[in-house]
């Protein structure tokens, strides 16, 4: 059995942003929830609100047009608080179920 997808296949899973090396705390969030400036690339700049702290390097954020529970995994420990507005640069990934 193969894991290759074909046109029309349904894929389920959870979106997350990984490989995050840059994070800025913002005073307000731009109207756009995220920007993917390189076509067909997982590279993403996203703007969201911290909803939950998972551990020293992982938070759950609400990001407009992506979802209310997007996991963000940082490459190093971070010091964020619930409710903070952030901008991150990373890699958009789908964790398949």
BAKOL-231056 format. One record per atom (N, C-alpha, C, CB): residue number from 0; residue in three letters; atom name; x, y, z. Coordinates in Angstrom, 3 decimals. Each point is the difference from the previous one (the first is absolute). Glycine has a CB too. Layout:
<nodes>
+------+------+------+----------+----------+----------+
| resi | resn | name |        X |        Y |        Z |
+------+------+------+----------+----------+----------+
|  NUM |  Ala |   CA |        X |        Y |        Z |
...
+------+------+------+----------+----------+----------+
</nodes>
This chain:
<nodes>
+------+------+------+----------+----------+----------+
| resi | resn | name |        X |        Y |        Z |
+------+------+------+----------+----------+----------+
|    0 |  Unk |    N |    0.846 |   -1.183 |    0.000 |
|    0 |  Unk |   CA |   -0.846 |    1.183 |    0.000 |
|    0 |  Unk |    C |    0.885 |    1.237 |    0.000 |
|    0 |  Unk |   CB |   -1.844 |   -1.234 |    1.220 |
|    1 |  Unk |    N |    1.463 |    2.243 |   -1.977 |
|    1 |  Unk |   CA |    0.793 |    1.217 |   -0.150 |
|    1 |  Unk |    C |   -0.655 |    1.179 |    0.726 |
|    1 |  Unk |   CB |    0.841 |   -0.847 |   -2.214 |
|    2 |  Unk |    N |   -0.031 |    1.830 |    2.595 |
|    2 |  Unk |   CA |   -0.508 |    1.207 |    0.654 |
|    2 |  Unk |    C |   -0.146 |    1.153 |   -0.975 |
|    2 |  Unk |   CB |    1.061 |   -0.748 |    2.113 |
|    3 |  Unk |    N |   -0.879 |    0.499 |   -3.404 |
|    3 |  Unk |   CA |   -0.116 |    1.062 |   -0.994 |
|    3 |  Unk |    C |   -1.447 |    0.464 |   -0.114 |
|    3 |  Unk |   CB |    1.965 |   -0.943 |   -1.252 |
|    4 |  Unk |    N |   -2.123 |    2.242 |    1.055 |
|    4 |  Unk |   CA |   -1.329 |    0.567 |   -0.175 |
|    4 |  Unk |    C |   -0.296 |    0.176 |   -1.479 |
|    4 |  Unk |   CB |    0.173 |    1.167 |    2.218 |
|    5 |  Unk |    N |   -1.441 |   -1.247 |   -2.553 |
|    5 |  Unk |   CA |   -0.426 |    0.279 |   -1.360 |
|    5 |  Unk |    C |   -1.039 |    1.109 |    0.039 |
|    5 |  Unk |   CB |    0.474 |   -2.382 |   -0.726 |
|    6 |  Unk |    N |   -0.726 |    2.977 |   -0.411 |
|    6 |  Unk |   CA |   -0.976 |    1.088 |   -0.080 |
|    6 |  Unk |    C |   -1.343 |   -0.499 |    0.502 |
|    6 |  Unk |   CB |    1.221 |    1.038 |   -1.955 |
|    7 |  Unk |    N |   -1.835 |   -0.253 |    2.837 |
|    7 |  Unk |   CA |   -1.304 |   -0.350 |    0.555 |
|    7 |  Unk |    C |    0.066 |   -0.697 |    1.340 |
|    7 |  Unk |   CB |   -0.795 |   -0.163 |   -2.292 |
|    8 |  Unk |    N |    1.990 |   -0.278 |    2.716 |
|    8 |  Unk |   CA |    0.139 |   -0.634 |    1.315 |
|    8 |  Unk |    C |   -0.300 |    1.008 |    1.106 |
|    8 |  Unk |   CB |    1.723 |   -1.593 |   -0.927 |
|    9 |  Unk |    N |   -2.302 |    1.123 |    2.003 |
|    9 |  Unk |   CA |   -0.251 |    0.819 |    1.175 |
|    9 |  Unk |    C |    1.109 |   -0.243 |    1.008 |
|    9 |  Unk |   CB |   -2.499 |   -0.067 |   -0.391 |
|   10 |  Unk |    N |    3.062 |    1.149 |    0.900 |
|   10 |  Unk |   CA |    1.072 |   -0.097 |    0.981 |
|   10 |  Unk |    C |   -0.489 |    0.671 |    1.280 |
|   10 |  Unk |   CB |    1.819 |   -0.009 |   -1.806 |
|   11 |  Unk |    N |   -1.651 |   -0.676 |    2.938 |
|   11 |  Unk |   CA |   -0.372 |    0.591 |    1.275 |
|   11 |  Unk |    C |    1.244 |    0.134 |    0.869 |
|   11 |  Unk |   CB |   -2.327 |   -0.984 |   -0.157 |
|   12 |  Unk |    N |    2.306 |    1.976 |    0.999 |
|   12 |  Unk |   CA |    1.130 |    0.214 |    0.889 |
|   12 |  Unk |    C |   -0.085 |    1.366 |    0.656 |
|   12 |  Unk |   CB |    1.398 |   -1.507 |   -1.417 |
|   13 |  Unk |    N |   -0.312 |    1.891 |    2.052 |
|   13 |  Unk |   CA |    0.065 |    1.275 |    0.702 |
|   13 |  Unk |    C |    1.125 |    0.848 |   -0.576 |
|   13 |  Unk |   CB |   -0.922 |   -1.065 |    2.090 |
|   14 |  Unk |    N |    0.613 |    2.331 |   -2.378 |
|   14 |  Unk |   CA |    1.029 |    0.932 |   -0.455 |
|   14 |  Unk |    C |    0.855 |    0.431 |    1.176 |
|   14 |  Unk |   CB |   -1.485 |    0.798 |   -1.864 |
|   15 |  Unk |    N |    2.784 |   -0.619 |    1.605 |
|   15 |  Unk |   CA |    0.893 |    0.543 |    1.011 |
|   15 |  Unk |    C |    1.082 |    0.800 |   -0.703 |
|   15 |  Unk |   CB |   -0.466 |   -1.928 |    1.583 |
|   16 |  Unk |    N |    1.148 |    2.748 |   -0.824 |
|   16 |  Unk |   CA |    1.126 |    0.761 |   -0.521 |
|   16 |  Unk |    C |    1.226 |   -0.449 |    0.785 |
|   16 |  Unk |   CB |   -1.461 |    2.010 |   -0.667 |
|   17 |  Unk |    N |    2.435 |   -2.544 |   -0.047 |
|   17 |  Unk |   CA |    1.207 |   -0.496 |    0.629 |
|   17 |  Unk |    C |    1.223 |    0.754 |   -0.470 |
|   17 |  Unk |   CB |   -1.057 |   -2.222 |    0.199 |
|   18 |  Unk |    N |    2.205 |    1.831 |    0.326 |
|   18 |  Unk |   CA |    1.280 |    0.599 |   -0.363 |
|   18 |  Unk |    C |    0.009 |    1.515 |    0.187 |
|   18 |  Unk |   CB |    0.328 |   -1.853 |   -1.620 |
|   19 |  Unk |    N |   -1.028 |    2.338 |    2.651 |
|   19 |  Unk |   CA |   -0.088 |    1.443 |    0.244 |
|   19 |  Unk |    C |    1.264 |    0.478 |    0.697 |
|   19 |  Unk |   CB |   -2.516 |   -0.132 |    0.151 |
|   20 |  Unk |    N |    3.193 |    1.068 |   -0.806 |
|   20 |  Unk |   CA |    1.238 |    0.559 |    0.557 |
|   20 |  Unk |    C |   -0.149 |    1.470 |    0.351 |
|   20 |  Unk |   CB |    1.296 |   -1.646 |   -1.334 |
|   21 |  Unk |    N |   -2.401 |    2.257 |    0.895 |
|   21 |  Unk |   CA |   -0.212 |    1.424 |    0.248 |
|   21 |  Unk |    C |   -1.410 |    0.231 |    0.517 |
|   21 |  Unk |   CB |    1.657 |    0.593 |   -1.796 |
|   22 |  Unk |    N |   -1.752 |    0.174 |    2.878 |
|   22 |  Unk |   CA |   -1.297 |    0.334 |    0.596 |
|   22 |  Unk |    C |    0.050 |    1.421 |    0.521 |
|   22 |  Unk |   CB |   -0.421 |   -2.410 |    0.619 |
|   23 |  Unk |    N |   -0.610 |    3.195 |   -0.955 |
|   23 |  Unk |   CA |   -0.116 |    1.372 |    0.502 |
|   23 |  Unk |    C |   -1.335 |    0.144 |    0.711 |
|   23 |  Unk |   CB |    1.464 |    0.901 |   -1.868 |
|   24 |  Unk |    N |   -1.460 |   -0.226 |    3.020 |
|   24 |  Unk |   CA |   -1.248 |    0.339 |    0.677 |
|   24 |  Unk |    C |   -0.495 |    1.308 |   -0.615 |
|   24 |  Unk |   CB |    0.692 |   -1.181 |    2.187 |
|   25 |  Unk |    N |   -1.986 |    1.219 |   -2.541 |
|   25 |  Unk |   CA |   -0.601 |    1.151 |   -0.684 |
|   25 |  Unk |    C |   -1.002 |    0.716 |    0.891 |
|   25 |  Unk |   CB |    0.320 |   -1.161 |   -2.185 |
|   26 |  Unk |    N |   -0.589 |    2.424 |    1.846 |
|   26 |  Unk |   CA |   -1.044 |    0.762 |    0.701 |
|   26 |  Unk |    C |   -1.367 |   -0.269 |   -0.623 |
|   26 |  Unk |   CB |    1.679 |    1.784 |    0.587 |
|   27 |  Unk |    N |   -1.690 |   -2.090 |   -1.892 |
|   27 |  Unk |   CA |   -1.238 |   -0.348 |   -0.693 |
|   27 |  Unk |    C |    0.350 |   -0.957 |   -1.134 |
|   27 |  Unk |   CB |   -1.085 |    2.236 |    0.591 |
|   28 |  Unk |    N |    0.084 |   -2.947 |   -1.063 |
|   28 |  Unk |   CA |    0.196 |   -0.975 |   -1.069 |
|   28 |  Unk |    C |   -0.471 |    0.605 |   -1.321 |
|   28 |  Unk |   CB |   -0.290 |   -1.930 |    1.626 |
|   29 |  Unk |    N |    1.101 |    1.780 |   -2.696 |
|   29 |  Unk |   CA |   -0.464 |    0.444 |   -1.322 |
|   29 |  Unk |    C |   -1.276 |   -0.742 |   -0.392 |
|   29 |  Unk |   CB |    2.376 |    0.517 |   -0.677 |
|   30 |  Unk |    N |   -3.150 |    0.041 |   -0.234 |
|   30 |  Unk |   CA |   -1.262 |   -0.620 |   -0.413 |
|   30 |  Unk |    C |    0.212 |   -1.382 |   -0.621 |
|   30 |  Unk |   CB |   -0.935 |    2.284 |   -0.370 |
|   31 |  Unk |    N |    2.058 |   -2.475 |   -0.291 |
|   31 |  Unk |   CA |    0.300 |   -1.293 |   -0.606 |
|   31 |  Unk |    C |    0.549 |   -0.924 |    1.086 |
|   31 |  Unk |   CB |    0.469 |    1.072 |   -2.268 |
|   32 |  Unk |    N |   -0.920 |   -2.324 |    2.290 |
|   32 |  Unk |   CA |    0.442 |   -0.941 |    1.023 |
|   32 |  Unk |    C |    1.364 |   -0.606 |   -0.290 |
|   32 |  Unk |   CB |   -2.372 |   -0.488 |    0.437 |
|   33 |  Unk |    N |    2.713 |    0.404 |   -1.731 |
|   33 |  Unk |   CA |    1.291 |   -0.573 |   -0.361 |
|   33 |  Unk |    C |    0.373 |    0.419 |   -1.413 |
|   33 |  Unk |   CB |   -0.401 |   -1.956 |    1.531 |
|   34 |  Unk |    N |    1.690 |    1.822 |   -1.844 |
|   34 |  Unk |   CA |    0.520 |    0.308 |   -1.332 |
|   34 |  Unk |    C |    0.906 |   -1.147 |   -0.424 |
|   34 |  Unk |   CB |   -0.133 |    2.516 |    0.408 |
|   35 |  Unk |    N |   -0.097 |   -3.013 |   -1.605 |
|   35 |  Unk |   CA |    0.903 |   -0.979 |   -0.606 |
|   35 |  Unk |    C |    0.501 |    0.628 |   -1.294 |
|   35 |  Unk |   CB |   -1.219 |   -2.027 |    1.033 |
|   36 |  Unk |    N |    2.379 |    2.659 |   -0.965 |
|   36 |  Unk |   CA |    0.486 |    0.797 |   -1.129 |
|   36 |  Unk |    C |    0.749 |   -0.815 |   -1.053 |
|   36 |  Unk |   CB |    0.148 |    1.903 |    1.559 |
|   37 |  Unk |    N |    0.191 |   -3.145 |   -1.263 |
|   37 |  Unk |   CA |    0.703 |   -0.851 |   -0.967 |
|   37 |  Unk |    C |   -0.969 |   -1.079 |   -0.479 |
|   37 |  Unk |   CB |    2.261 |    0.437 |    1.111 |
|   38 |  Unk |    N |   -2.597 |   -0.396 |   -2.388 |
|   38 |  Unk |   CA |   -0.966 |   -0.950 |   -0.560 |
|   38 |  Unk |    C |    0.455 |   -1.445 |    0.194 |
|   38 |  Unk |   CB |   -0.672 |    1.726 |   -1.683 |
|   39 |  Unk |    N |   -0.267 |   -2.586 |    2.101 |
|   39 |  Unk |   CA |    0.218 |   -1.436 |    0.213 |
|   39 |  Unk |    C |    1.052 |   -0.287 |    1.065 |
|   39 |  Unk |   CB |   -0.642 |   -0.368 |   -2.364 |
|   40 |  Unk |    N |    0.815 |    1.293 |    3.292 |
|   40 |  Unk |   CA |    0.959 |   -0.172 |    1.092 |
|   40 |  Unk |    C |   -0.744 |   -0.056 |    1.324 |
|   40 |  Unk |   CB |    1.788 |    1.202 |   -1.314 |
|   41 |  Unk |    N |   -1.305 |   -1.987 |    2.278 |
|   41 |  Unk |   CA |   -0.633 |   -0.016 |    1.319 |
|   41 |  Unk |    C |    0.377 |    1.203 |    0.857 |
|   41 |  Unk |   CB |   -0.008 |   -2.469 |   -0.131 |
|   42 |  Unk |    N |    0.919 |    3.307 |   -0.364 |
|   42 |  Unk |   CA |    0.435 |    1.182 |    0.746 |
|   42 |  Unk |    C |   -1.199 |    0.911 |    0.277 |
|   42 |  Unk |   CB |    2.301 |   -0.139 |   -1.060 |
|   43 |  Unk |    N |   -2.446 |    0.562 |    2.336 |
|   43 |  Unk |   CA |   -1.161 |    0.797 |    0.385 |
|   43 |  Unk |    C |    0.379 |    1.047 |    1.037 |
|   43 |  Unk |   CB |   -1.491 |   -1.946 |   -0.496 |
|   44 |  Unk |    N |    0.868 |    3.104 |    0.370 |
|   44 |  Unk |   CA |    0.037 |    1.029 |    1.042 |
|   44 |  Unk |    C |   -1.436 |    0.074 |    0.513 |
|   44 |  Unk |   CB |    1.971 |    1.354 |   -1.060 |
|   45 |  Unk |    N |   -2.156 |   -1.600 |    2.351 |
|   45 |  Unk |   CA |   -1.357 |   -0.052 |    0.554 |
|   45 |  Unk |    C |   -0.140 |    0.946 |    1.180 |
|   45 |  Unk |   CB |   -0.215 |   -2.376 |   -0.752 |
|   46 |  Unk |    N |   -1.010 |    2.868 |    0.930 |
|   46 |  Unk |   CA |   -0.328 |    0.937 |    1.064 |
|   46 |  Unk |    C |   -1.137 |   -0.602 |    0.816 |
|   46 |  Unk |   CB |    0.748 |    2.009 |   -1.390 |
|   47 |  Unk |    N |   -0.573 |   -2.124 |    2.688 |
|   47 |  Unk |   CA |   -1.046 |   -0.610 |    0.798 |
|   47 |  Unk |    C |    0.057 |    0.369 |    1.467 |
|   47 |  Unk |   CB |    0.011 |   -1.835 |   -1.603 |
|   48 |  Unk |    N |   -0.971 |    1.271 |    2.355 |
|   48 |  Unk |   CA |   -0.067 |    0.224 |    1.441 |
|   48 |  Unk |    C |    0.275 |   -1.313 |    0.725 |
|   48 |  Unk |   CB |   -1.659 |    1.891 |   -0.315 |
|   49 |  Unk |    N |    2.533 |   -1.821 |    1.318 |
|   49 |  Unk |   CA |    0.340 |   -1.171 |    0.795 |
|   49 |  Unk |    C |   -1.225 |   -0.394 |    0.836 |
|   49 |  Unk |   CB |    2.468 |    0.675 |    0.078 |
|   50 |  Unk |    N |   -2.929 |   -1.910 |   -0.261 |
|   50 |  Unk |   CA |   -1.169 |   -0.496 |    0.736 |
|   50 |  Unk |    C |    0.395 |   -0.922 |    1.150 |
|   50 |  Unk |   CB |   -1.335 |    0.185 |   -2.095 |
|   51 |  Unk |    N |    2.462 |   -0.920 |    1.902 |
|   51 |  Unk |   CA |    0.429 |   -0.961 |    1.009 |
|   51 |  Unk |    C |    1.506 |   -0.219 |   -0.123 |
|   51 |  Unk |   CB |   -2.275 |   -1.125 |   -0.026 |
|   52 |  Unk |    N |    2.929 |    0.897 |    1.158 |
|   52 |  Unk |   CA |    1.422 |   -0.324 |    0.031 |
|   52 |  Unk |    C |    0.117 |   -1.511 |    0.218 |
|   52 |  Unk |   CB |    0.642 |    2.322 |    0.912 |
|   53 |  Unk |    N |   -0.034 |   -3.030 |   -1.850 |
|   53 |  Unk |   CA |    0.167 |   -1.447 |    0.125 |
|   53 |  Unk |    C |    1.256 |   -0.342 |    0.800 |
|   53 |  Unk |   CB |   -1.191 |   -0.308 |   -2.188 |
|   54 |  Unk |    N |    2.301 |    0.939 |    1.826 |
|   54 |  Unk |   CA |    1.267 |   -0.194 |    0.705 |
|   54 |  Unk |    C |    0.919 |    1.171 |   -0.333 |
|   54 |  Unk |   CB |   -0.252 |   -2.538 |   -0.055 |
|   55 |  Unk |    N |    1.536 |    2.427 |    0.379 |
|   55 |  Unk |   CA |    0.941 |    1.111 |   -0.186 |
|   55 |  Unk |    C |    0.215 |    0.388 |   -1.455 |
|   55 |  Unk |   CB |    1.103 |   -0.742 |    2.063 |
|   56 |  Unk |    N |   -1.471 |   -0.128 |   -3.000 |
|   56 |  Unk |   CA |    0.243 |    0.276 |   -1.410 |
|   56 |  Unk |    C |   -1.226 |   -0.228 |   -0.887 |
|   56 |  Unk |   CB |    2.356 |   -0.626 |    0.401 |
|   57 |  Unk |    N |   -3.545 |    0.502 |    0.203 |
|   57 |  Unk |   CA |   -1.216 |   -0.273 |   -0.773 |
|   57 |  Unk |    C |   -1.177 |    0.773 |    0.573 |
|   57 |  Unk |   CB |    0.866 |   -2.282 |   -0.588 |
|   58 |  Unk |    N |   -1.603 |    2.972 |   -0.306 |
|   58 |  Unk |   CA |   -1.226 |    0.698 |    0.403 |
|   58 |  Unk |    C |   -1.108 |   -0.358 |   -0.984 |
|   58 |  Unk |   CB |    1.327 |    1.911 |    1.039 |
|   59 |  Unk |    N |   -2.556 |   -1.682 |   -0.620 |
|   59 |  Unk |   CA |   -1.175 |   -0.140 |   -0.857 |
|   59 |  Unk |    C |   -0.524 |    1.409 |   -0.245 |
|   59 |  Unk |   CB |   -0.583 |   -2.345 |    0.896 |
|   60 |  Unk |    N |    0.377 |    2.681 |   -2.181 |
|   60 |  Unk |   CA |   -0.446 |    1.346 |   -0.370 |
|   60 |  Unk |    C |   -1.269 |   -0.035 |   -0.848 |
|   60 |  Unk |   CB |    2.374 |    0.765 |    0.093 |
|   61 |  Unk |    N |   -3.084 |    0.335 |   -0.042 |
|   61 |  Unk |   CA |   -1.108 |    0.254 |   -0.907 |
|   61 |  Unk |    C |    0.558 |    0.864 |   -1.125 |
|   61 |  Unk |   CB |   -1.778 |   -0.165 |    1.858 |
|   62 |  Unk |    N |    1.660 |   -0.337 |   -3.114 |
|   62 |  Unk |   CA |    0.512 |    0.724 |   -1.163 |
|   62 |  Unk |    C |   -1.115 |    0.093 |   -1.034 |
|   62 |  Unk |   CB |    2.382 |   -0.797 |    0.434 |
|   63 |  Unk |    N |   -2.765 |    2.031 |   -0.779 |
|   63 |  Unk |   CA |   -1.080 |    0.244 |   -0.948 |
|   63 |  Unk |    C |    0.224 |   -0.776 |   -1.298 |
|   63 |  Unk |   CB |   -0.345 |    2.274 |    1.004 |
|   64 |  Unk |    N |   -0.660 |   -2.940 |   -1.480 |
|   64 |  Unk |   CA |   -0.040 |   -0.786 |   -1.234 |
|   64 |  Unk |    C |    0.779 |   -1.309 |    0.077 |
|   64 |  Unk |   CB |   -0.247 |    2.129 |   -1.208 |
|   65 |  Unk |    N |    0.924 |   -2.416 |    2.337 |
|   65 |  Unk |   CA |    0.646 |   -1.301 |    0.185 |
|   65 |  Unk |    C |   -0.736 |   -0.820 |    1.050 |
|   65 |  Unk |   CB |    2.208 |    0.998 |   -0.645 |
|   66 |  Unk |    N |   -2.600 |   -0.344 |    1.751 |
|   66 |  Unk |   CA |   -0.728 |   -0.721 |    1.030 |
|   66 |  Unk |    C |    0.201 |    0.561 |    1.388 |
|   66 |  Unk |   CB |    0.196 |   -1.984 |   -1.399 |
|   67 |  Unk |    N |   -0.994 |    1.466 |    2.321 |
|   67 |  Unk |   CA |    0.010 |    0.455 |    1.392 |
|   67 |  Unk |    C |    1.026 |   -0.723 |    0.857 |
|   67 |  Unk |   CB |   -2.387 |    0.545 |   -0.254 |
|   68 |  Unk |    N |    2.885 |   -1.686 |   -0.210 |
|   68 |  Unk |   CA |    0.905 |   -0.824 |    0.812 |
|   68 |  Unk |    C |    1.184 |   -0.464 |   -0.847 |
|   68 |  Unk |   CB |   -1.936 |   -0.762 |    1.443 |
|   69 |  Unk |    N |    2.755 |    1.704 |   -1.861 |
|   69 |  Unk |   CA |    1.176 |   -0.308 |   -0.820 |
|   69 |  Unk |    C |    1.221 |   -0.136 |    0.907 |
|   69 |  Unk |   CB |   -0.985 |    1.239 |   -1.990 |
|   70 |  Unk |    N |    1.609 |   -2.412 |    1.952 |
|   70 |  Unk |   CA |    1.204 |   -0.225 |    0.793 |
|   70 |  Unk |    C |    1.176 |    0.707 |   -0.662 |
|   70 |  Unk |   CB |   -0.887 |   -2.226 |    0.819 |
|   71 |  Unk |    N |    1.666 |    2.932 |   -0.001 |
|   71 |  Unk |   CA |    1.216 |    0.659 |   -0.485 |
|   71 |  Unk |    C |    1.167 |   -0.556 |    0.802 |
|   71 |  Unk |   CB |   -1.258 |    2.128 |   -0.668 |
|   72 |  Unk |    N |    2.218 |   -2.715 |   -0.061 |
|   72 |  Unk |   CA |    1.166 |   -0.613 |    0.633 |
|   72 |  Unk |    C |    1.243 |    0.828 |   -0.311 |
|   72 |  Unk |   CB |   -1.059 |   -2.294 |   -0.168 |
|   73 |  Unk |    N |    1.690 |    2.793 |    1.225 |
|   73 |  Unk |   CA |    1.181 |    0.845 |   -0.128 |
|   73 |  Unk |    C |    1.268 |   -0.851 |    0.064 |
|   73 |  Unk |   CB |   -1.250 |    1.930 |    1.040 |
|   74 |  Unk |    N |    2.303 |   -1.452 |   -1.675 |
|   74 |  Unk |   CA |    1.284 |   -0.691 |   -0.004 |
|   74 |  Unk |    C |    0.750 |    0.167 |    1.322 |
|   74 |  Unk |   CB |    0.106 |    0.341 |   -2.466 |
|   75 |  Unk |    N |   -0.514 |    0.636 |    3.267 |
|   75 |  Unk |   CA |    0.624 |    0.209 |    1.307 |
|   75 |  Unk |    C |   -1.090 |    0.401 |    0.993 |
|   75 |  Unk |   CB |    2.217 |    0.692 |   -1.066 |
|   76 |  Unk |    N |   -1.892 |   -0.720 |    2.334 |
|   76 |  Unk |   CA |   -0.968 |    0.382 |    1.030 |
|   76 |  Unk |    C |   -0.430 |    1.444 |   -0.181 |
|   76 |  Unk |   CB |    1.019 |   -1.648 |    1.583 |
|   77 |  Unk |    N |   -2.290 |    1.899 |   -1.276 |
|   77 |  Unk |   CA |   -0.570 |    1.341 |   -0.134 |
|   77 |  Unk |    C |   -0.670 |    0.398 |    1.308 |
|   77 |  Unk |   CB |   -0.345 |   -0.337 |   -2.483 |
|   78 |  Unk |    N |    0.093 |    1.612 |    2.623 |
|   78 |  Unk |   CA |   -0.657 |    0.516 |    1.201 |
|   78 |  Unk |    C |   -1.200 |    0.843 |   -0.437 |
|   78 |  Unk |   CB |    2.197 |    0.001 |    1.317 |
|   79 |  Unk |    N |   -3.325 |   -0.674 |   -1.559 |
|   79 |  Unk |   CA |   -1.226 |    0.682 |   -0.421 |
|   79 |  Unk |    C |   -1.074 |   -0.194 |    1.052 |
|   79 |  Unk |   CB |    0.588 |   -0.328 |   -2.427 |
|   80 |  Unk |    N |   -1.612 |    1.195 |    2.372 |
|   80 |  Unk |   CA |   -1.131 |   -0.097 |    0.923 |
|   80 |  Unk |    C |   -1.300 |   -0.154 |   -0.783 |
|   80 |  Unk |   CB |    1.235 |    1.397 |    1.702 |
|   81 |  Unk |    N |   -2.187 |   -2.023 |   -1.087 |
|   81 |  Unk |   CA |   -1.329 |   -0.152 |   -0.601 |
|   81 |  Unk |    C |   -0.565 |    1.389 |   -0.274 |
|   81 |  Unk |   CB |   -0.395 |   -2.211 |    1.207 |
|   82 |  Unk |    N |   -0.179 |    2.374 |   -2.392 |
|   82 |  Unk |   CA |   -0.594 |    1.270 |   -0.405 |
|   82 |  Unk |    C |    0.934 |    0.891 |   -0.795 |
|   82 |  Unk |   CB |   -1.396 |   -0.155 |    1.995 |
|   83 |  Unk |    N |    2.700 |   -0.156 |   -2.020 |
|   83 |  Unk |   CA |    0.926 |    0.840 |   -0.762 |
|   83 |  Unk |    C |   -0.232 |   -0.193 |   -1.496 |
|   83 |  Unk |   CB |    1.701 |   -0.136 |    1.861 |
|   84 |  Unk |    N |   -1.522 |    1.221 |   -2.604 |
|   84 |  Unk |   CA |   -0.109 |   -0.019 |   -1.453 |
|   84 |  Unk |    C |    1.401 |   -0.175 |   -0.562 |
|   84 |  Unk |   CB |   -2.079 |    1.481 |    0.013 |
|   85 |  Unk |    N |    2.249 |   -2.429 |   -0.927 |
|   85 |  Unk |   CA |    1.342 |   -0.287 |   -0.488 |
|   85 |  Unk |    C |    0.056 |   -0.100 |   -1.522 |
|   85 |  Unk |   CB |    0.450 |   -1.184 |    2.137 |
|   86 |  Unk |    N |    0.761 |    1.364 |   -2.656 |
|   86 |  Unk |   CA |    0.339 |   -0.249 |   -1.401 |
|   86 |  Unk |    C |    1.098 |   -1.047 |    0.009 |
|   86 |  Unk |   CB |   -0.642 |    2.370 |   -0.761 |
|   87 |  Unk |    N |    0.476 |   -3.428 |   -0.036 |
|   87 |  Unk |   CA |    1.017 |   -1.049 |   -0.081 |
|   87 |  Unk |    C |    0.336 |   -0.293 |   -1.456 |
|   87 |  Unk |   CB |   -0.817 |   -0.992 |    2.166 |
|   88 |  Unk |    N |    2.043 |    0.544 |   -2.381 |
|   88 |  Unk |   CA |    0.443 |   -0.471 |   -1.316 |
|   88 |  Unk |    C |    0.384 |   -1.458 |    0.163 |
|   88 |  Unk |   CB |    0.822 |    2.315 |   -0.729 |
|   89 |  Unk |    N |   -1.403 |   -3.174 |   -0.102 |
|   89 |  Unk |   CA |    0.291 |   -1.426 |    0.128 |
|   89 |  Unk |    C |   -0.443 |   -0.776 |   -1.225 |
|   89 |  Unk |   CB |   -0.227 |    0.210 |    2.460 |
|   90 |  Unk |    N |   -0.096 |   -1.473 |   -2.239 |
|   90 |  Unk |   CA |   -0.376 |   -0.917 |   -1.063 |
|   90 |  Unk |    C |   -1.402 |   -0.567 |    0.288 |
|   90 |  Unk |   CB |    2.452 |   -0.580 |   -0.422 |
|   91 |  Unk |    N |   -3.385 |    0.803 |   -0.485 |
|   91 |  Unk |   CA |   -1.359 |   -0.519 |    0.152 |
|   91 |  Unk |    C |    0.013 |   -1.499 |   -0.281 |
|   91 |  Unk |   CB |   -1.010 |    2.236 |   -0.672 |
|   92 |  Unk |    N |    0.464 |   -3.007 |    1.599 |
|   92 |  Unk |   CA |    0.019 |   -1.454 |   -0.116 |
|   92 |  Unk |    C |   -1.374 |   -0.565 |    0.287 |
|   92 |  Unk |   CB |    2.410 |   -0.045 |    0.663 |
|   93 |  Unk |    N |   -2.677 |   -1.130 |   -1.222 |
|   93 |  Unk |   CA |   -1.230 |   -0.731 |    0.292 |
|   93 |  Unk |    C |    0.378 |   -1.292 |    0.684 |
|   93 |  Unk |   CB |   -1.210 |    1.021 |   -1.975 |
|   94 |  Unk |    N |    0.736 |   -1.191 |    3.189 |
|   94 |  Unk |   CA |    0.203 |   -1.250 |    0.731 |
|   94 |  Unk |    C |   -1.191 |   -0.885 |   -0.322 |
|   94 |  Unk |   CB |    1.339 |    1.121 |    1.882 |
|   95 |  Unk |    N |   -1.131 |   -2.102 |   -2.737 |
|   95 |  Unk |   CA |   -1.093 |   -0.862 |   -0.449 |
|   95 |  Unk |    C |   -0.456 |   -0.927 |    1.099 |
|   95 |  Unk |   CB |    0.876 |    0.118 |   -2.310 |
|   96 |  Unk |    N |   -2.175 |   -0.365 |    2.324 |
|   96 |  Unk |   CA |   -0.589 |   -0.916 |    0.982 |
|   96 |  Unk |    C |    0.124 |   -1.425 |   -0.476 |
|   96 |  Unk |   CB |   -1.595 |    1.767 |    0.736 |
+------+------+------+----------+----------+----------+
</nodes>
